[in-house]
């Protein structure tokens, strides 16, 4: 029986001048208890702009689903947009 959920978020920086290493650190800092980032992949979007694919592991029954994480990530300085790409049980 699954006990955890994998959620993949696509995080768009405000522009190509955003320091992605700093942004990665800030994303980790806003996570609630029992939720952690498994990995972060940088992907080329266009014209030198990169997006972050953030792989988050969270409890199976997490109140509010992915919405609290979307809200937390959206409030991080340097983030323009947050999309949920995938949610699946592990």
Secondary structure, 3 states (H helix, E strand, C coil): CCCEEEEEEEEEECCCCCCHHHHHHHHHHCCCCCCEEEEEEEEEEECCEEEEEEEEEEECCCCCCCHHHHHHHHCCCCEEEEEEEEEEEC
